[in-house]
Amino acid sequence: MPLDRLSLLEWLDARERQEPGTTISGRDLLPRASVLCSTDPTPWKAVARAAAELIQLECISWRYVLYPGEPGIPEPHLLDDRTLQQVENIMVTTGGLTHLANARPVGPGTQITISGGQVVLGNIQNIDIAFLLSAAEGKLNELDVSEEAREEARGVLRRMGETAMSVGSTAAGSVVAAAIRQALGLP
């Protein structure tokens, strides 16, 4: 199976976290990252292709070392396993981290628990915006943010809850509640 650029980017990011403060050269990258494509008959070429795509997307940065008499730095699409060995200081860029964050699944969200009594009685109508805002407020402590940001978010959620309660008894409130249930796949 060919090596895709996301797998190499994830590997580079993990390496930087495991070896903080260090960079890697193309000469070291080729044998170490080739384990990602061990079934490929030309794993070093696969790593070089994926690295070339990442440099074109500005997901990684590096410094190319010219050999004496070499006319200039090759275009990224011309990189191969030989020329990648002339690269030093390979690092994941901010753009690469953003690319990873957008490509990774968000993970499990807040689980909405519906009691057996609600199901038996056919009543899950009380799952509304106030319930969801309360669940979100409960998850604030799990976020990696400053205490100041957490308190500000808590205040925003409470104001949203107050607003939801004030419109909850109106016809528009019923429509909003129905839209939320539909968005969550609830009856």
C-alpha positions as CSV (number, residue, x, y, z in Angstrom):
1,M,0.0,0.0,0.0
2,P,1.5,3.4,-0.9
3,L,2.3,5.9,1.8
4,D,-0.1,8.8,2.0
5,R,1.1,12.2,3.1
6,L,-1.2,12.3,6.1
7,S,0.4,9.1,7.5
8,L,3.9,10.7,7.1
9,L,2.7,14.0,8.6
10,E,1.3,12.1,11.6
11,W,4.5,10.2,12.0
12,L,6.6,13.5,11.8
13,D,4.3,15.1,14.4
14,A,4.6,12.1,16.8
15,R,8.4,12.1,16.4
16,E,8.6,15.8,17.3
17,R,6.5,15.2,20.4
18,Q,8.6,12.2,21.4
19,E,11.9,13.9,20.6
20,P,11.2,17.6,21.5
21,G,13.7,20.2,20.4
22,T,15.2,18.0,17.7
23,T,14.8,18.0,14.0
24,I,15.3,15.2,11.5
25,S,17.3,15.1,8.3
26,G,16.1,13.4,5.1
27,R,19.0,10.9,5.5
28,D,17.4,9.9,8.9
29,L,13.8,10.2,7.7
30,L,14.1,7.7,4.9
31,P,14.9,4.6,6.9
32,R,12.9,5.6,10.0
33,A,9.7,6.5,8.2
34,S,10.0,3.7,5.6
35,V,8.4,1.4,8.2
36,L,5.1,3.1,7.3
37,C,5.2,1.6,3.9
38,S,7.1,-1.7,4.5
39,T,5.0,-3.5,1.9
40,D,5.9,-1.0,-0.8
41,P,8.7,-2.4,-3.0
42,T,10.4,1.0,-3.0
43,P,9.7,2.4,0.5
44,W,12.3,5.2,0.4
45,K,10.7,6.5,-2.9
46,A,7.3,6.4,-1.2
47,V,8.6,8.5,1.7
48,A,10.2,10.9,-0.7
49,R,6.9,11.3,-2.6
50,A,4.9,11.9,0.5
51,A,7.5,14.4,1.8
52,A,7.4,16.3,-1.5
53,E,3.6,16.6,-1.3
54,L,3.9,17.9,2.3
55,I,6.4,20.5,1.4
56,Q,4.2,21.6,-1.6
57,L,1.3,22.0,0.9
58,E,3.5,23.8,3.3
59,C,2.8,21.3,6.0
60,I,6.5,20.8,6.7
61,S,9.6,23.0,6.3
62,W,13.2,22.1,5.7
63,R,16.5,23.3,4.6
64,Y,17.9,21.9,1.4
65,V,21.8,21.7,1.3
66,L,23.2,22.2,-2.2
67,Y,26.1,20.1,-3.3
68,P,29.0,22.0,-4.9
69,G,28.2,22.7,-8.5
70,E,24.5,22.0,-8.0
71,P,22.5,24.7,-9.9
72,G,19.7,25.2,-7.3
73,I,17.1,23.6,-5.1
74,P,15.0,21.2,-7.1
75,E,11.2,21.9,-7.4
76,P,9.3,19.8,-4.8
77,H,7.7,17.6,-7.5
78,L,11.2,16.6,-8.6
79,L,12.3,15.4,-5.2
80,D,13.2,11.7,-5.0
81,D,14.9,9.5,-2.4
82,R,18.4,10.7,-3.4
83,T,17.6,14.4,-3.2
84,L,15.7,14.0,0.0
85,Q,19.0,13.0,1.6
86,Q,20.2,16.5,1.1
87,V,17.5,17.9,3.3
88,E,18.0,19.0,6.9
89,N,15.9,20.4,9.7
90,I,12.6,18.8,8.7
91,M,9.8,20.2,10.9
92,V,6.0,20.2,11.0
93,T,4.7,23.7,10.3
94,T,1.7,25.4,11.9
95,G,0.0,24.7,8.6
96,G,0.8,21.0,9.0
97,L,-0.6,21.0,12.5
98,T,-3.8,22.7,11.2
99,H,-3.9,20.1,8.5
100,L,-3.6,17.3,11.1
101,A,-6.3,18.8,13.3
102,N,-8.7,19.1,10.4
103,A,-8.0,15.6,9.2
104,R,-8.3,13.9,12.6
105,P,-11.7,12.7,13.8
106,V,-12.9,14.9,16.6
107,G,-13.5,11.9,18.9
108,P,-16.4,11.1,21.1
109,G,-18.6,14.0,22.0
110,T,-20.9,14.4,24.9
111,Q,-23.1,11.4,25.3
112,I,-26.7,12.1,25.6
113,T,-28.3,9.7,28.1
114,I,-31.9,8.9,27.7
115,S,-33.4,7.1,30.6
116,G,-35.3,3.8,30.3
117,G,-38.4,5.6,31.7
118,Q,-38.2,8.2,29.0
119,V,-38.1,5.6,26.3
120,V,-40.8,3.4,27.8
121,L,-43.1,6.4,28.2
122,G,-42.1,7.6,24.7
123,N,-41.0,10.9,26.2
124,I,-37.6,12.3,25.1
125,Q,-39.1,15.7,24.4
126,N,-37.3,17.2,27.3
127,I,-33.9,17.0,25.5
128,D,-33.6,20.6,24.6
129,I,-31.1,23.4,24.2
130,A,-30.9,23.9,28.0
131,F,-30.0,20.2,28.4
132,L,-27.3,20.5,25.8
133,L,-25.9,23.8,27.2
134,S,-25.7,22.2,30.6
135,A,-23.8,19.2,29.1
136,A,-21.4,21.6,27.4
137,E,-20.8,23.5,30.6
138,G,-20.0,20.2,32.3
139,K,-17.3,19.5,29.7
140,L,-15.5,22.8,30.1
141,N,-13.1,21.4,32.7
142,E,-11.9,18.8,30.2
143,L,-10.7,21.5,27.8
144,D,-7.1,22.6,27.6
145,V,-7.7,26.3,28.0
146,S,-6.8,29.0,30.6
147,E,-9.1,29.3,33.6
148,E,-10.0,32.8,32.4
149,A,-11.2,31.5,29.0
150,R,-13.1,28.7,30.8
151,E,-14.9,31.1,33.1
152,E,-15.7,33.4,30.1
153,A,-17.1,30.4,28.2
154,R,-19.1,29.3,31.3
155,G,-20.7,32.8,31.4
156,V,-21.5,32.6,27.7
157,L,-23.2,29.2,28.1
158,R,-25.2,30.5,31.1
159,R,-26.4,33.6,29.1
160,M,-27.3,31.3,26.2
161,G,-29.3,29.1,28.6
162,E,-31.1,32.1,30.0
163,T,-32.0,33.2,26.5
164,A,-33.2,29.7,25.7
165,M,-35.4,29.6,28.8
166,S,-37.0,33.0,27.9
167,V,-38.0,31.8,24.4
168,G,-38.6,28.2,25.4
169,S,-42.3,28.8,26.0
170,T,-42.9,30.6,22.8
171,A,-43.8,29.0,19.4
172,A,-40.3,29.8,18.2
173,G,-38.9,27.9,21.2
174,S,-40.9,24.8,20.2
175,V,-39.5,25.1,16.7
176,V,-35.9,25.5,17.9
177,A,-36.4,22.5,20.2
178,A,-37.7,20.4,17.3
179,A,-34.8,21.4,15.1
180,I,-32.3,20.5,17.8
181,R,-33.9,17.0,18.3
182,Q,-33.8,16.5,14.5
183,A,-30.2,17.6,14.2
184,L,-29.3,15.1,16.9
185,G,-31.3,12.4,15.2
186,L,-33.8,12.2,18.0
187,P,-37.6,11.8,17.4
